[in-house]
Amino acid sequence: MTQNAIEIRGLKKTYRGSRGAPEKQALKGIELDIPAGSIFGLLGPNGAGKSTMINIMAGLVTKTAGSVNIWGFDQDENPRQSRAAIGVMPQELNLDPFFSPRGALEVQAGLYGVPKSQRKSDEILEMVGLSDKAEAYARTLSGGMRRRLLLGKALVHHPQILVLDEPTAGVDIELRQMLWANIRKLNEDRGMTIILTTHYLEEAEEMCDEIAIINQGELIARDSTANLLGQLDSKTLVIDPVSPPTRLPEGTGIEVSERSDGALVLSYHAAETTAEQVLAAVRDAGIAIRDVKTEQADLEDVFLALTSSK
């Protein structure tokens, strides 16, 4: 096995327009490597092409051009092996209402050709917290339980790569924490490569080693989470004054606002202004400082900066 779990080259997908509508180019020549053993975030606004890429990797959508290599298997030359290497937890809660969780896992394992002696349905049910619902009809499960079952179904064939499409959308905090505890365990104990899409950017910031951002069918950023956060030039100093200021600091390239607790927020661009110049402006305004701290940009700032420029 190479160091990359997935290698994508020149990936394009064009959907034909219906009833005279123009064609839609969902993916425009994506080039992307996803390292084996990583937790990799795939982010982008709605309609960016994320779901199309995931469905192509899963073998559910036919690409227009390019190549996809999954766990060392070219998708065109070895479709069966490439599909066996990847498990997908979809966003939609599509389950047969008349199967029990154990039955659903057994059927899924059979579809992947997993021999009965190698099936681990009960172990998977325990991992996702559904052991006590093993024989209940799926239609009686809550939305959160159904989402757990979808995760279990994605694991029945022991894939090396797990794709999670908005896994915690609309779930409560307790279930979200349970899902992420399971994901960390799969990654740390089994070395499983995790690929996730999420609208919760703080979640991606906390969980992902590396992140790719897609917008309008194009890859506009791909780097470690730390490096992406370091891209923003904007810096923030938060001043806690000894007493309410009579006038606010002024200076070239410095933006000042006041919080309800009396703190002063000074934003500036490091390429134009230094922290010392900001502090000098505070002193010039006659403000005595009780405390000062810096605030770092978060992934939402990076995401908005990159996608709004397209």
Secondary structure, 3 states (H helix, E strand, C coil): CCCEEEEEEEEEEEECCCCCCCCEEEEEEEEEEEECCCEEEEECCCCCCHHHHHHHHCCCCCCCEEEEEECCEECCCCHHHHHHCEEEECCCCCCCCCCCHHHHHHHHHHHCCCCHHHCCHHHHHHHCCCHHHCCCCHHHCCHHHHHHHHHHHHHCCCCCEEEEECCCCCCCHHHHHHHHHHHHHHHHHHCCEEEEECCCHHHHHHHCCEEEEEECCEEEEEEEHHHHHCCCCEEEEEEEECCCCCCCCCCCCCEEEECCCCCEEEEEECCCCCHHHHHHHHHHCCCCEEEEEEECCCHHHHHHHHHCCC
